[in-house]
Structures are given as C-alpha cells and as structure tokens.
Amino acid sequence: MQTRIVAIFFMLVAVTPAHAQDDVLAAIQKIYNAYNSSHAIHFAGNMKMYDKNDPTKIIERMKSNYIVKDKNFSCNIGPVEMLLNDRYYVSVDNSDKLIMIGHKKDLSATAKAPVLNISQFRKMITGKKMEAVVSNKAGTAVLQLTDINGVSGFTLYNIEFNAASGYMKKVILETGSSIGTGKTIVLEINYSEPAAVKDGKDAFSEKYFFSIVNNKIQVTASYKNYQVINQL
C-alpha cells in the first residue's frame, strides 16, 4: 500500500544531463507552479497497474481525488485517505482500520510536497543520477526521465502535461525487471483537468478526522472503531 501512495504523490523525481538541464528544470517548475497556487484546486486520477509485456491484464485499478492549495492537501487514493494542513498530518487506511495522526513539522520535506519537491530535484541534478528530456508538440509536453538504477523507486517516468498550464494529463511509471520473473510493472495514471474549489479552506480541516479534547485525541464517529497511531 505504501508503495502505491508514494507512486501517486511523489512521481516526479528528475535529474538531467547538462545540455538539457534548463528545459527539464523549466518543465518541472511549470508543473510545480500549477499545483502550488494560492487557491484550492480539485482534480481526480484513474490508476491502473499491469505487466508491461501483458498490458491487457490489469493487476490493479484505483481511483483518487485530490484537493491542493499551496503546501496543504486532502486526498483519497483507493482505501487510503490523507490530509496535510498547517498543523497536522493524517493518514487513514480504511482496509486495516488504522488512523495515524501527527504534527506537520515532524514530516520530512518530501512528504510535505503533494506533487514536486524542487530542492530534492536540484540535489539529484547535481548528482546526475538520472537522465531526462522534454518535448513539446501542439501544446502537449512530455517529460521523460530515466533512472537506470531505480534509486527513485522507478526506472522510467513519462509525464504528459499541458505546456501552457502545467497540468498533468497522464503519467506512466515503470519499475525495473524483477529478478527471477523478468517482469516490468507499469503504473499508469490519467488525471482530470483541475478545477477551482470555491470554499477550499474547510477541505483541509482536521476536524473531519479528530479533535483534541482535554489534551487527548478524540476521533470522529467515522473512525471510532479504528486503531489510532498517535504521533503528536
């Protein structure tokens, strides 16, 4: 489950050869800016996972919904719900009936970024651990990243986005061939065009999940039978 979450939230990790660095960094910044605006936006995703050699046989399907604003986000990805606001983070696994609650300040910088972590990318660019190229045709740009050693968790990223707005249309990620099986697993995510959320403030309230009463966590009725992992 954790691997799937990471795949959807932190899918764009890029470093490039020097001659293509400016174009690639500009493309990454374009996408980053699109999803880190001062107003709340909502978008959805449809994910499917399959063996590259047998794409008609779907291993798993999953739907997702996101609301993002600056560094705050609220989302559900299949049975998982996640929230990050100015004070707290919440992660819920509805399959195992677990709810984890902690302070935002205790999260790593990567976990605080719903789409891109520019500072981390710049470190990787300096290290030249990936290669990347970007192309643009008829207003649709494609950013392709190759991580031969799979340090980022995937060996290939193919990110199709609107060249004008920076909004992602389709992301295809590939794992390296598994030892012994020779299988390359593909994660394909199609995203909807984001739309503005009129009253986005409430979307990032922890009150949907819990309140602090007498210095103790009190979860809402929806999660009363869940195991609480308190990281406050």
The 8 nearest C-alpha neighbors of each residue, nearest first, counted from 0:
[[1, 3, 2, 4, 79, 5, 92, 78],
 [2, 0, 4, 3, 5, 6, 79, 7],
 [3, 1, 5, 0, 4, 6, 152, 7],
 [2, 4, 6, 0, 1, 5, 7, 8],
 [5, 3, 1, 7, 6, 2, 8, 0],
 [4, 6, 2, 8, 9, 3, 7, 1],
 [5, 7, 3, 4, 10, 9, 8, 2],
 [6, 8, 4, 5, 10, 9, 3, 188],
 [9, 7, 5, 113, 114, 6, 10, 4],
 [10, 8, 5, 6, 114, 11, 7, 115],
 [9, 11, 6, 7, 8, 12, 114, 5],
 [10, 12, 9, 13, 115, 114, 156, 27],
 [13, 11, 120, 10, 151, 14, 9, 115],
 [14, 12, 120, 144, 11, 129, 15, 131],
 [13, 15, 124, 129, 123, 130, 127, 128],
 [14, 16, 130, 131, 20, 129, 124, 17],
 [15, 17, 18, 19, 130, 20, 127, 131],
 [16, 18, 20, 19, 15, 21, 127, 124],
 [17, 19, 16, 20, 21, 15, 22, 132],
 [20, 18, 17, 22, 16, 21, 23, 15],
 [19, 21, 17, 15, 23, 22, 18, 16],
 [20, 22, 24, 23, 19, 25, 18, 17],
 [23, 21, 25, 24, 20, 19, 26, 133],
 [22, 24, 26, 20, 25, 21, 133, 27],
 [25, 23, 27, 21, 26, 22, 20, 28],
 [24, 26, 28, 22, 23, 27, 21, 29],
 [27, 25, 29, 23, 24, 28, 22, 30],
 [28, 26, 24, 30, 29, 25, 31, 23],
 [27, 29, 31, 25, 26, 30, 32, 24],
 [30, 28, 26, 165, 32, 27, 31, 25],
 [29, 31, 165, 33, 27, 28, 32, 166],
 [30, 32, 28, 33, 29, 34, 115, 35],
 [33, 31, 35, 29, 30, 34, 28, 36],
 [32, 34, 30, 165, 31, 35, 166, 29],
 [35, 33, 32, 31, 36, 30, 67, 114],
 [36, 34, 69, 32, 33, 68, 31, 70],
 [35, 37, 69, 38, 68, 34, 33, 32],
 [36, 38, 69, 68, 39, 35, 40, 34],
 [39, 37, 36, 68, 40, 195, 69, 199],
 [40, 38, 68, 199, 196, 67, 195, 66],
 [41, 39, 195, 196, 194, 66, 67, 193],
 [40, 42, 66, 193, 194, 65, 196, 195],
 [43, 41, 193, 65, 191, 64, 192, 194],
 [44, 42, 64, 191, 63, 190, 65, 45],
 [43, 45, 190, 63, 189, 62, 188, 64],
 [46, 44, 62, 189, 188, 61, 63, 190],
 [45, 47, 188, 61, 187, 60, 62, 44],
 [48, 46, 60, 187, 59, 186, 61, 188],
 [47, 49, 186, 59, 58, 185, 57, 187],
 [48, 50, 57, 58, 185, 54, 184, 51],
 [49, 51, 184, 53, 52, 54, 183, 185],
 [52, 50, 183, 53, 54, 184, 185, 49],
 [51, 53, 50, 54, 183, 182, 49, 184],
 [52, 54, 50, 51, 55, 56, 49, 57],
 [55, 53, 56, 49, 51, 50, 52, 57],
 [56, 54, 53, 57, 49, 50, 52, 51],
 [55, 57, 54, 53, 49, 58, 50, 48],
 [58, 56, 49, 59, 48, 55, 54, 47],
 [59, 57, 49, 48, 56, 60, 47, 50],
 [58, 60, 48, 57, 47, 61, 49, 46],
 [61, 59, 47, 46, 48, 62, 58, 57],
 [60, 62, 46, 77, 45, 47, 63, 59],
 [63, 61, 45, 77, 44, 46, 76, 60],
 [62, 64, 76, 44, 75, 43, 77, 45],
 [63, 65, 43, 74, 75, 42, 44, 76],
 [66, 64, 74, 42, 41, 73, 43, 67],
 [65, 67, 41, 73, 40, 72, 74, 39],
 [68, 66, 72, 39, 40, 71, 65, 73],
 [67, 69, 39, 71, 38, 36, 35, 70],
 [68, 70, 35, 36, 71, 37, 67, 38],
 [71, 69, 68, 112, 72, 111, 35, 113],
 [72, 70, 84, 83, 68, 69, 67, 203],
 [71, 73, 67, 83, 66, 82, 68, 74],
 [74, 72, 82, 66, 81, 65, 203, 83],
 [75, 73, 65, 81, 64, 80, 66, 82],
 [74, 76, 80, 63, 64, 79, 81, 77],
 [77, 75, 63, 79, 78, 62, 80, 74],
 [76, 78, 61, 79, 62, 63, 75, 80],
 [79, 77, 93, 76, 92, 94, 80, 75],
 [80, 78, 92, 76, 75, 91, 77, 93],
 [81, 79, 75, 91, 74, 90, 76, 92],
 [82, 80, 90, 74, 89, 73, 75, 91],
 [83, 81, 73, 89, 88, 72, 74, 84],
 [82, 84, 88, 71, 72, 87, 73, 89],
 [83, 85, 71, 86, 203, 87, 88, 82],
 [84, 86, 87, 103, 71, 83, 70, 203],
 [87, 85, 103, 84, 102, 88, 104, 83],
 [88, 86, 102, 103, 84, 101, 83, 85],
 [87, 89, 83, 82, 101, 103, 100, 102],
 [90, 88, 100, 82, 81, 99, 83, 91],
 [89, 91, 81, 99, 98, 80, 82, 100],
 [92, 90, 98, 80, 79, 97, 93, 99],
 [91, 93, 79, 97, 94, 96, 95, 78],
 [92, 94, 96, 78, 95, 91, 79, 97],
 [95, 93, 92, 96, 78, 79, 97, 91],
 [94, 96, 93, 97, 92, 225, 226, 91],
 [97, 95, 93, 225, 94, 92, 226, 98],
 [96, 98, 226, 92, 225, 95, 91, 227],
 [97, 99, 91, 227, 90, 228, 226, 225],
 [98, 100, 228, 90, 89, 227, 229, 91],
 [101, 99, 89, 229, 230, 88, 228, 98],
 [100, 102, 230, 231, 88, 87, 229, 103],
 [103, 101, 87, 104, 105, 231, 86, 88],
 [102, 104, 87, 86, 105, 88, 106, 101],
 [103, 105, 102, 106, 86, 107, 87, 101],
 [104, 106, 103, 102, 107, 101, 231, 230],
 [107, 105, 103, 104, 110, 108, 111, 102],
 [106, 108, 110, 109, 105, 111, 104, 103],
 [109, 107, 111, 110, 106, 112, 116, 119],
 [110, 108, 111, 107, 112, 116, 119, 9],
 [109, 111, 107, 112, 108, 106, 113, 9],
 [110, 112, 108, 109, 113, 107, 106, 70],
 [111, 113, 109, 110, 114, 115, 116, 70],
 [114, 112, 8, 111, 115, 72, 9, 110],
 [115, 113, 112, 8, 9, 31, 34, 116],
 [116, 114, 112, 31, 117, 11, 113, 9],
 [115, 117, 119, 118, 112, 109, 120, 114],
 [116, 118, 120, 119, 115, 121, 28, 31],
 [119, 117, 121, 120, 116, 122, 123, 115],
 [118, 120, 122, 117, 121, 116, 123, 109],
 [121, 119, 117, 123, 122, 118, 13, 12],
 [120, 122, 124, 118, 123, 119, 117, 125],
 [123, 121, 119, 125, 120, 124, 126, 118],
 [122, 124, 126, 120, 125, 121, 14, 127],
 [123, 125, 14, 121, 127, 126, 122, 15],
 [126, 124, 122, 123, 127, 121, 14, 128],
 [125, 127, 123, 124, 128, 122, 14, 129],
 [128, 126, 124, 125, 129, 14, 123, 15],
 [127, 129, 126, 123, 14, 146, 124, 130],
 [130, 128, 14, 146, 145, 127, 15, 13],
 [129, 131, 15, 145, 14, 144, 16, 146],
 [132, 130, 144, 15, 143, 145, 14, 129],
 [133, 131, 143, 142, 23, 19, 144, 134],
 [132, 134, 142, 141, 23, 143, 22, 131],
 [133, 135, 141, 140, 142, 136, 132, 139],
 [136, 134, 140, 139, 141, 138, 137, 133],
 [135, 137, 139, 138, 140, 134, 141, 162],
 [136, 138, 139, 135, 140, 162, 161, 134],
 [139, 137, 162, 136, 161, 135, 140, 163],
 [140, 138, 161, 162, 136, 137, 135, 160],
 [141, 139, 135, 162, 160, 134, 159, 161],
 [142, 140, 159, 134, 158, 133, 143, 160],
 [141, 143, 133, 158, 157, 132, 159, 144],
 [144, 142, 157, 132, 131, 156, 133, 158],
 [143, 145, 131, 156, 155, 130, 13, 157],
 [144, 146, 155, 130, 129, 154, 147, 131],
 [145, 147, 154, 129, 149, 148, 155, 144],
 [146, 148, 154, 149, 145, 129, 155, 150],
 [149, 147, 150, 146, 154, 175, 128, 151],
 [148, 150, 154, 153, 146, 152, 151, 147],
 [151, 149, 152, 148, 146, 153, 154, 147],
 [150, 152, 149, 153, 12, 146, 154, 148],
 [151, 153, 149, 150, 154, 174, 6, 146],
 [154, 152, 174, 149, 173, 151, 155, 172],
 [153, 155, 146, 149, 174, 147, 175, 145],
 [156, 154, 145, 173, 172, 144, 153, 146],
 [157, 155, 172, 144, 143, 171, 158, 145],
 [156, 158, 143, 171, 170, 142, 172, 144],
 [159, 157, 170, 142, 141, 169, 156, 143],
 [158, 160, 141, 169, 168, 140, 167, 170],
 [161, 159, 167, 168, 140, 166, 139, 165],
 [160, 162, 139, 165, 166, 163, 164, 140],
 [161, 163, 140, 138, 139, 165, 164, 160],
 [162, 164, 161, 165, 138, 139, 166, 29],
 [165, 163, 166, 161, 162, 33, 29, 30],
 [166, 164, 30, 161, 29, 33, 162, 163],
 [167, 165, 161, 160, 164, 33, 30, 168],
 [168, 166, 160, 169, 159, 161, 165, 190],
 [169, 167, 160, 190, 159, 189, 166, 191],
 [170, 168, 189, 159, 188, 167, 190, 158],
 [169, 171, 158, 188, 157, 187, 159, 172],
 [172, 170, 187, 157, 186, 156, 188, 158],
 [173, 171, 156, 186, 155, 185, 157, 187],
 [174, 172, 185, 155, 153, 184, 154, 186],
 [175, 173, 153, 184, 154, 183, 176, 185],
 [174, 176, 183, 154, 177, 173, 153, 149],
 [177, 175, 183, 181, 182, 178, 174, 180],
 [178, 176, 181, 182, 180, 179, 175, 183],
 [177, 179, 180, 181, 176, 182, 175, 183],
 [178, 180, 181, 177, 182, 176, 183, 175],
 [181, 179, 182, 177, 178, 176, 183, 184],
 [180, 182, 176, 177, 179, 178, 183, 175],
 [183, 181, 176, 180, 177, 184, 50, 51],
 [182, 184, 176, 51, 174, 175, 50, 185],
 [183, 185, 50, 174, 173, 49, 51, 182],
 [186, 184, 173, 49, 48, 172, 51, 50],
 [185, 187, 48, 172, 171, 47, 173, 188],
 [188, 186, 171, 47, 46, 170, 185, 48],
 [187, 189, 46, 170, 45, 169, 44, 190],
 [190, 188, 169, 45, 44, 168, 46, 170],
 [191, 189, 44, 168, 43, 169, 188, 167],
 [190, 192, 43, 42, 193, 44, 168, 189],
 [191, 193, 42, 194, 190, 166, 168, 167],
 [194, 192, 42, 41, 40, 191, 195, 166],
 [195, 193, 40, 41, 196, 192, 42, 39],
 [194, 196, 40, 39, 197, 41, 193, 38],
 [195, 197, 40, 39, 199, 198, 41, 194],
 [198, 196, 199, 195, 39, 38, 40, 200],
 [199, 197, 200, 196, 201, 202, 39, 195],
 [198, 200, 39, 202, 196, 201, 197, 203],
 [201, 199, 202, 198, 203, 204, 39, 197],
 [202, 200, 204, 203, 199, 198, 205, 206],
 [201, 203, 199, 200, 204, 73, 66, 198],
 [204, 202, 201, 84, 200, 73, 205, 72],
 [203, 205, 201, 206, 202, 207, 84, 200],
 [204, 206, 207, 208, 209, 203, 87, 210],
 [207, 205, 209, 208, 204, 210, 219, 218],
 [206, 208, 205, 209, 204, 219, 210, 218],
 [209, 207, 206, 205, 219, 218, 222, 210],
 [210, 208, 218, 206, 219, 217, 205, 207],
 [211, 209, 217, 206, 216, 212, 218, 205],
 [210, 212, 216, 215, 214, 217, 213, 209],
 [211, 213, 215, 214, 210, 216, 217, 209],
 [214, 212, 215, 211, 216, 217, 210, 209],
 [215, 213, 212, 211, 216, 217, 210, 231],
 [216, 214, 212, 211, 213, 217, 210, 218],
 [217, 215, 211, 210, 218, 212, 209, 214],
 [216, 218, 210, 209, 211, 215, 212, 219],
 [219, 217, 209, 208, 222, 223, 216, 210],
 [218, 220, 209, 221, 208, 222, 223, 217],
 [219, 221, 223, 222, 218, 224, 208, 209],
 [220, 222, 219, 223, 208, 218, 224, 225],
 [223, 221, 225, 220, 224, 219, 218, 208],
 [222, 224, 220, 225, 221, 218, 219, 226],
 [225, 223, 222, 226, 96, 221, 220, 97],
 [226, 224, 96, 222, 97, 223, 227, 98],
 [225, 227, 97, 98, 96, 228, 224, 223],
 [226, 228, 98, 99, 229, 225, 97, 100],
 [229, 227, 99, 98, 100, 230, 226, 97],
 [228, 230, 100, 231, 227, 99, 101, 216],
 [231, 229, 101, 100, 228, 99, 102, 105],
 [230, 101, 229, 102, 100, 87, 105, 228]]
